[in-house]
């Protein structure tokens, strides 16, 4: 079956529909609120963005583009922007995302969908307007969450902590806890199933959330099953993509990563430490929360030797230098944990953005750490851009078996 599926990660919206309402439910924050803890109620407020009727969703599911959902559109869906508390650098901040609710009476499972790398705040899930696959998935009988992540939506004033394991995890875990409160207040019945799914950066964020849940019982959450695709889980090994001397065709991602680590870890190094001119001066205006990835890539060279400061670039290739960065990359890789819940890793074998070997190496590490229910599923000849559809074709029927 060869189904073309537009990714919710890029938010190419197929149908626009009128907002059903703009009502906002708000809960006052607890007095003397500190950092978000498993005991703190993370939910703040929700705003209805739209209602999609069953007939509209069935019509959309009848298209070839969304044929995967053709037999599963069973309920109308209400979509809300939800605001909640999470933690950034040890301080409580507001974050946001989408929560989609099926119009059904039976208890529903929660599925959290983690999006791929975005660069503009306009691409944040809570800023979208239209129908995409999250509503179709919800129509099958899931309460669907799509976190914006820290750095987008309600927290757009913060530089996104890109490929930072702790902040990635908390943005998801705290949204799940907030969603449980939201559902309780809205009389939405939930069962005990919790699924996580994500692709590209979303695959990385998915495993980060899974590890946080499985290793921190205080969250009082239990993962049912996980599907993660092309996530760059071994962040440290990604350095090889820029030190190999070969062109790298998505330079925006590494430029983003260096800025994020510099900011999140409070290194406060000048950008000229990392980049040579004219790029060191241009980068702050390129990563302005408005430009998308294509716009940024057009302004950066694909030859790493032209992008990076020569001293920094040589340091990346020297095992004794740039240890601060290398240690941080290693710390944010999945090196000393193995999934305990049923987990599938998907990856296209022709991926040149995040190579297939990254997932293979991570999978082998998981097996060595004692993973019993983890499986690696290669998508033959799949690239980073086109492997997401085949992943969904495999992963969604598998999740239904639980």
Helices and strands as residue ranges (DSSP letters): E 24-26, E 43-52, H 54-61, G 64-69, E 77-88, E 91-102, E 108-114, G 121-123, G 125-127, H 133-139, E 142-147, G 153-155, H 165-185, E 190-199, H 201-215, G 217-219, E 225-229, G 236-239, H 240-243, H 251-264, G 271-273, H 279-286, H 293-298, H 304-307, H 310-317, H 323-331, E 342-348, H 356-368, E 374-379, H 387-400
